[in-house]
Amino acid sequence: MGASLVTTCASPGRVAAAGRIDIAVANAGNAPASVTLLRQTTPGVFAASELAVPDGARRLAIADLNADGVPDLAVVSLVESPC
């Protein structure tokens, strides 16, 4: 995670097919906002990967949103626009 990012939310869940508990972390800040996905490769060992998110990742959740049996990652961004 970059120095100018702020962690705003973390969620445990099964993201990878390995069946282990992974962790998704929402990062907001001045740098390009992202979600850090920490995949548990072996018990207690995690490999990090970054997913770019426009307009800042504020909250996230891991759940089977479309009932296909595969966990989905939902991310909420903050977009401010004048009315």
C-alpha positions as a Markdown table, in Angstrom:
| # | Residue | x | y | z |
|---|---|---|---|---|
| 1 | Met | 0.0 | 0.0 | 0.0 |
| 2 | Gly | 1.4 | 3.4 | -1.0 |
| 3 | Ala | 2.4 | 6.1 | 1.6 |
| 4 | Ser | -0.3 | 8.5 | 0.5 |
| 5 | Leu | -3.1 | 6.0 | 0.7 |
| 6 | Val | -5.5 | 5.7 | 3.7 |
| 7 | Thr | -7.0 | 2.3 | 4.5 |
| 8 | Thr | -10.7 | 2.9 | 5.0 |
| 9 | Cys | -12.1 | -0.6 | 5.2 |
| 10 | Ala | -11.1 | -4.3 | 5.3 |
| 11 | Ser | -13.1 | -7.4 | 4.7 |
| 12 | Pro | -12.2 | -11.1 | 5.1 |
| 13 | Gly | -13.7 | -13.6 | 2.7 |
| 14 | Arg | -13.0 | -16.4 | 0.2 |
| 15 | Val | -12.0 | -14.7 | -3.0 |
| 16 | Ala | -9.7 | -17.3 | -4.6 |
| 17 | Ala | -10.7 | -20.8 | -5.5 |
| 18 | Ala | -8.4 | -22.3 | -2.9 |
| 19 | Gly | -11.1 | -22.0 | -0.2 |
| 20 | Arg | -8.8 | -20.1 | 2.2 |
| 21 | Ile | -9.9 | -16.8 | 3.9 |
| 22 | Asp | -8.5 | -13.9 | 1.9 |
| 23 | Ile | -8.6 | -10.2 | 2.9 |
| 24 | Ala | -9.6 | -7.2 | 0.7 |
| 25 | Val | -8.5 | -3.7 | 1.8 |
| 26 | Ala | -10.0 | -0.5 | 0.5 |
| 27 | Asn | -7.4 | 2.3 | 0.0 |
| 28 | Ala | -8.4 | 5.9 | -0.5 |
| 29 | Gly | -6.1 | 8.9 | -0.8 |
| 30 | Asn | -4.1 | 11.2 | -3.0 |
| 31 | Ala | -2.4 | 8.4 | -5.0 |
| 32 | Pro | -4.4 | 6.4 | -7.5 |
| 33 | Ala | -7.0 | 4.7 | -5.2 |
| 34 | Ser | -7.0 | 0.9 | -5.1 |
| 35 | Val | -8.1 | -2.2 | -3.4 |
| 36 | Thr | -5.4 | -4.4 | -2.1 |
| 37 | Leu | -6.3 | -8.1 | -2.3 |
| 38 | Leu | -4.4 | -10.3 | 0.1 |
| 39 | Arg | -4.8 | -13.8 | -1.1 |
| 40 | Gln | -3.8 | -16.5 | 1.4 |
| 41 | Thr | -1.5 | -18.8 | -0.5 |
| 42 | Thr | -0.8 | -21.2 | 2.3 |
| 43 | Pro | -2.0 | -21.0 | 5.9 |
| 44 | Gly | -0.9 | -17.6 | 7.4 |
| 45 | Val | 0.9 | -16.5 | 4.2 |
| 46 | Phe | -0.6 | -13.8 | 2.0 |
| 47 | Ala | 0.3 | -12.5 | -1.5 |
| 48 | Ala | -0.8 | -8.9 | -2.3 |
| 49 | Ser | -2.1 | -7.6 | -5.5 |
| 50 | Glu | -3.5 | -4.1 | -6.3 |
| 51 | Leu | -6.7 | -3.4 | -8.2 |
| 52 | Ala | -7.2 | 0.2 | -9.4 |
| 53 | Val | -10.5 | 1.9 | -8.4 |
| 54 | Pro | -11.6 | 5.2 | -9.8 |
| 55 | Asp | -12.6 | 8.0 | -7.4 |
| 56 | Gly | -11.4 | 6.3 | -4.2 |
| 57 | Ala | -12.3 | 3.0 | -2.6 |
| 58 | Arg | -14.3 | 3.8 | 0.6 |
| 59 | Arg | -16.1 | 0.5 | 1.6 |
| 60 | Leu | -16.0 | -3.0 | 0.2 |
| 61 | Ala | -17.6 | -6.4 | 0.8 |
| 62 | Ile | -17.0 | -10.0 | -0.3 |
| 63 | Ala | -20.2 | -11.9 | -1.0 |
| 64 | Asp | -21.9 | -14.0 | -3.6 |
| 65 | Leu | -24.0 | -11.2 | -5.0 |
| 66 | Asn | -25.4 | -13.0 | -8.1 |
| 67 | Ala | -26.0 | -16.4 | -6.5 |
| 68 | Asp | -23.6 | -18.2 | -8.9 |
| 69 | Gly | -21.6 | -19.9 | -6.1 |
| 70 | Val | -18.5 | -17.7 | -6.6 |
| 71 | Pro | -17.7 | -14.9 | -4.2 |
| 72 | Asp | -17.8 | -11.3 | -5.7 |
| 73 | Leu | -16.0 | -8.2 | -4.6 |
| 74 | Ala | -18.2 | -5.1 | -4.3 |
| 75 | Val | -16.4 | -1.7 | -3.9 |
| 76 | Val | -18.1 | 1.6 | -3.1 |
| 77 | Ser | -16.3 | 4.8 | -4.3 |
| 78 | Leu | -17.0 | 8.4 | -3.4 |
| 79 | Val | -17.8 | 10.6 | -6.3 |
| 80 | Glu | -18.6 | 14.2 | -5.7 |
| 81 | Ser | -20.3 | 16.1 | -8.4 |
| 82 | Pro | -22.0 | 19.5 | -8.3 |
| 83 | Cys | -25.8 | 19.6 | -8.6 |
